[in-house]
Amino acid sequence: MKLLEFMSNFSDEERCKEYYRDIRQKEGIICKKCGCEKHYWLQNKWQFQCSSCKFRTTLKSGTVMENSRLSFQKWFLIMFLMSATKKGFSACEIKRQIGHKRYKTVWSIMHRLREAMGKRDERYQLEGMVEFDEGYFPIETSKKDRENLNRGRGSQRHQNVAVMAESTFLEDIETGKISKHCRFFKMKVMQTHESEEIDDLVKNELDNQTIVFSDMSTSYINIDDYVEAHLIEKSSEETTVTTLKWVHIAISNAKRNFLGVYHKIKGKYLQNYLDEFIYRLNRRSF
């Protein structure tokens, strides 16, 4: 959706609320009190009322907007700004764009939306041929951590992140040249370098008929127990531009994006930022 189209569709608060009401009616509402799924709309109250126990549900109740006083139009605008461009916006810039006074409110809303993006992409598994590798992302540390790590010099350490890219070999009929096309990605923050954590990740994120390409890391020794095949190549400069091409492109783009937009990211929020980046990346073509 382009900016002019967005402003035309959601030009005022009432149109935003009507759109959101229609979406909620289509998805269905479950009463928090009795569990009934049948509701009717109270136009004068702008609420849903349970047909069984008469309990009322507001438009925002049970959604990512719950307990927020921010208007629907500003919520929609934040969603649009976070998803409409390749690079995204910082909370400071979005606060300025929507004319809101409190930075913390906008920052909190953006993290709610990042968590929702992550939950949305958890619904599917990668399949086919998947490149698998790990990248190290710089994260901000506390003063105490800096003193323990390097006696006060510098302000960053690096967090290990597993990166998966669903790639497909394509062959040019005329020339016979084989190239790779990439479809979907996943990135997950890793707490350890142990093979057990890698095993759990592979079981949850990859289809069991997948063919996995990776380097010769000792943490990957059990991957072939959970997929159709596991093909290993010794890590080298050639590997990064052939076998694991898309993984390293994604890592490079993510690091450049974070550095340019957010500058510093705390370790406990890194997964949220990765979820936002992957959400946009997976939807780059539609």
FENWOMO-V58481 format. One record per pair of residues at least 24 apart in sequence whose C-alpha atoms are under 7 Angstrom apart, sorted by the first residue. I is the first residue (numbers start at 1). J is the second residue. D is the distance in Angstrom with one decimal. If there is no record, write none. Layout:
# FENWOMO-V58481
i->I j->J d->D
i->I j->J d->D
This chain:
# FENWOMO-V58481
i->10 j->73 d->7.0
i->12 j->73 d->6.7
i->13 j->72 d->6.2
i->13 j->73 d->5.4
i->16 j->72 d->6.0
i->16 j->73 d->5.9
i->17 j->72 d->6.5
i->21 j->59 d->6.6
i->64 j->112 d->6.6
i->74 j->98 d->6.6
i->83 j->280 d->6.1
i->86 j->280 d->6.6
i->87 j->257 d->6.1
i->89 j->261 d->6.5
i->90 j->261 d->5.9
i->90 j->262 d->6.0
i->111 j->272 d->6.7
i->114 j->272 d->5.3
i->114 j->273 d->6.8
i->114 j->275 d->6.1
i->114 j->276 d->5.3
i->115 j->272 d->5.9
i->117 j->275 d->6.1
i->117 j->276 d->6.3
i->117 j->279 d->6.2
i->118 j->275 d->4.9
i->125 j->205 d->4.9
i->125 j->206 d->5.0
i->125 j->207 d->5.8
i->126 j->166 d->6.1
i->126 j->205 d->6.3
i->126 j->206 d->4.8
i->126 j->207 d->6.0
i->127 j->166 d->6.7
i->127 j->206 d->6.1
i->127 j->207 d->5.2
i->127 j->209 d->7.0
i->127 j->210 d->5.1
i->128 j->166 d->6.9
i->128 j->210 d->4.9
i->128 j->211 d->6.1
i->129 j->166 d->5.8
i->129 j->167 d->5.6
i->129 j->168 d->6.2
i->129 j->210 d->5.9
i->129 j->211 d->4.8
i->129 j->212 d->5.9
i->130 j->164 d->6.4
i->130 j->165 d->5.4
i->130 j->166 d->4.4
i->130 j->167 d->5.7
i->130 j->210 d->6.9
i->130 j->211 d->6.2
i->130 j->212 d->4.9
i->130 j->213 d->6.2
i->131 j->164 d->5.6
i->131 j->165 d->5.1
i->131 j->166 d->6.5
i->131 j->167 d->6.9
i->131 j->212 d->5.9
i->131 j->213 d->4.8
i->131 j->214 d->6.2
i->131 j->244 d->5.7
i->131 j->247 d->6.4
i->132 j->163 d->5.9
i->132 j->164 d->4.7
i->132 j->165 d->6.8
i->132 j->212 d->6.7
i->132 j->213 d->6.0
i->132 j->214 d->5.2
i->132 j->247 d->7.0
i->133 j->162 d->6.0
i->133 j->163 d->5.5
i->133 j->164 d->6.7
i->133 j->214 d->6.1
i->133 j->247 d->6.7
i->134 j->160 d->6.7
i->134 j->161 d->5.4
i->134 j->162 d->4.4
i->134 j->163 d->5.5
i->135 j->160 d->5.9
i->135 j->161 d->5.2
i->135 j->162 d->6.5
i->135 j->251 d->6.4
i->136 j->160 d->4.7
i->136 j->161 d->6.1
i->137 j->255 d->6.8
i->139 j->264 d->6.4
i->139 j->265 d->5.2
i->139 j->266 d->5.4
i->139 j->267 d->5.4
i->140 j->264 d->5.8
i->140 j->265 d->5.5
i->140 j->266 d->4.8
i->140 j->267 d->6.6
i->141 j->266 d->6.7
i->160 j->189 d->6.2
i->160 j->190 d->5.5
i->161 j->187 d->6.5
i->161 j->188 d->5.5
i->161 j->189 d->4.4
i->161 j->190 d->5.4
i->162 j->187 d->5.6
i->162 j->188 d->5.2
i->162 j->189 d->6.3
i->162 j->190 d->6.5
i->163 j->187 d->4.6
i->163 j->188 d->6.7
i->163 j->247 d->6.2
i->164 j->247 d->6.3
i->165 j->246 d->6.3
i->165 j->247 d->5.7
i->182 j->246 d->6.8
i->184 j->282 d->5.3
i->185 j->278 d->6.5
i->185 j->282 d->6.4
i->186 j->278 d->6.5
i->187 j->274 d->6.5
i->188 j->271 d->6.7
i->189 j->271 d->6.0
i->193 j->219 d->6.7
i->194 j->219 d->5.9
i->195 j->219 d->4.2
i->195 j->220 d->6.2
i->199 j->223 d->6.2
i->213 j->243 d->7.0
